[in-house]
Amino acid sequence: MSTTTRSAIPMPPAAAKALVAAGGLATAASTFVHWTWTSEFPGDLTVDGYPGGLQILTLVAGLLTALFALPLYHVKGTRWLSPAGPEAAALVLAAGAFATTWFTLIAISYELGGVANLEPGGYLAGLASLLPLLGALGLPREATAERWQSTGNPAAALRFAVSKLVGTRPDQRPTAPLNRWVEVLIIIAAAAIGLTVFTYGITTEYGELFIGFLILAAFGAWALMRGGLIAQLTAINARHRGTTTAAAFAAAAAFPFTQSDDHFASVGVNILIFATVALGLNVVVGLAGLLDLGYVAFLGVGAYAAALVSGSSSSPVGVHFPFWAAALTGMAAALVFGVVIGAPTLRLRGDYLAIVTLGFGEIFRIAVNSLDGISGPKVTNGPNGIRNIPDLDILGFNFGAEHSFGSFTLGRFANYFLLMLLVTAFVVVIFSRANDSRIGRAWVAIREDETAAQAMGINGFKLKLLAFALGAALAGLAGTVMAHVSYSVVPDPYQFAGPVPPNSAFLVAAVVLGGMGTISGPLLGATLLYLIPEKLVFLKNYQLLVFGIALVLLMRVRPEGLIANRRAQLEFHEDAADAEPPVTDEPVLTKAGA
């Protein structure tokens, strides 16, 4: 199939490159001039000499655009930034700078009552952000001649252009491995950047700033993917798995030390709880392919079991187990419920299994509401729940008190964040070991084709029950910590769909959005699904509508999820099967799992 070099806007290549580089610098420079005359718009955009609020995001976007313009000039050492070719990365970053800047200008005009509230600096920023986008559109890019010239169908040409832009598997021209210590430094730098981005996102103080952050983060990640840098980093991580794991854990553990407000630490610990439960559900949905719509009930079982034995003044049991015993109790109770629920239902498949698990989830919520001593035995105190759960005290370390470490002071939620981080690490290890084991391979075979797997000698029912029990136990462990963090356990959160996560609908959405069968996918999906309602309060009444639309768009553009394994990419992008796939931990299996 022949190829040809084309550009969306005809212009000399030298002029296009100059527009990208100079436009990126001009966009960054425009943030040092005030954009509006009043401080009524959130963030201080009325001062000359330094950026503030959303201007900081435009500054970063402009600098990144200028940085990724260097490979266009073949500057020595910069090819590593975009090994798959700099044109696509430059285009996406230029679009990100344009989107971030114009979102700010539109928000100013909307909230303050018209474009008259924009100062000349705002108009300068809008014009400057347009320059790199025009230059990037003028860069020559390879296109398949048959596609562009076939039948003269504009719709087909448009679909092809969009697929080239949003494609996930560029034809990467890999660079040679670097020095070992250089690669280790790159891993450490990537972990530090990840911590910085997460910390900035979680500490945004108002909705406009968070929306701008999401726009820039989405375009930035898209550019790194299209330029091939993500695949390059994945290859480096595969060569240094231990270093990558240690760096990621250290970056996560450093988060509480970056916070002076315990409120953001409370958001962090709830994100970890949500993400850990989503990772447990990934065992059931992502590995074994069992659609469980009542999974949040296992979180509730673990939370209630731990609350009953943790010394609560409202607990009918009246015992106080140490944390390790309470955790084992929560895990064991959830595991038993998983086996009890799974044994009669796992002979069903597909939609029938989903409907039955949804029913069991509702039965759990109704049951705990009824065990109030009036409608049934007094076990859970009904709608009042189990309250006054004491803070943990492990080896003399009181998690409810502040603790000072040098110049750093960790509050209550920071303490629980570190504890939950250990729980998350434990769940990640369990998931990783299970995925790489013989049982994990059998789960994947069942997910791909259960009939073929059984023909190969795999006991489908036994292994599905094992997946159900393991996923339930991991959810129960997270529920144990959740009970102590929230001081109380009540029935309301444990339903299929509710105003705030975790609930079954959002857990399934987190797994699908992030990428089924992966470790980092559900963690990212859960983080996004928790942070967005937390930061954008006005969305709380429209969560299901917004996320439904988002999932439909995601399934159309990237059906394998934000972070996908190699098998999912091969299945959903068969037309790009000859491209170089990214490095993953998971080997490719046939439909029969062999």
Secondary structure, 3 states (H helix, E strand, C coil): CCEEEECCCCCCHHHHHHHHHHHHHHHHHHHHCCCECCCCCCCCCCCCCCCCCHHHHHHHHHHHHHHCCHHHHCCCCCHHHCCCCHHHHHHHHHHHHHHHHHHHHHHHHHHHCCHHHECHHHHHHHHHHHHHHHHHHCCCEEEEHHHHHCCCCHHHHHHHHHHHHHCCCCCCCCCCCCCHHHHHHHHHHHHHHHHHHHHHHHCCCCHHHHHHHHHHHHHHHHHHHHHCHHHHHHHHHHHCHHHHHHHHHHHHHHHHHHCCCHHHHHHHHHHHHHHHHHHHHHHHHHHCCCCCCCCHHHHHHHHHHHHHCECCCCCCCCCECCHHHHHHHHHHHHHHHHHHHHHHHCCCCHHHHHHHHHHHHHHHHHHHHHCECCCCCECCCHHHCECCCCCCEECCEECCCCEEECCEEECHHHHHHHHHHHHHHHHHHHHHHHHHCHHHHHHHHHHHCHHHHHHCCCCHHHHHHHHHHHHHHHHHHHHHHHHHHHCCECCCCCCCCCCCCCCHHHHHHHHHHHCCCCCHHHHHHHHHHHHHHHHCHHHHHHHHHHHHHHHHHHHHHCCCCCCCCHHHHHHHCHHHCCCCCCCCCCCCCCCCCC
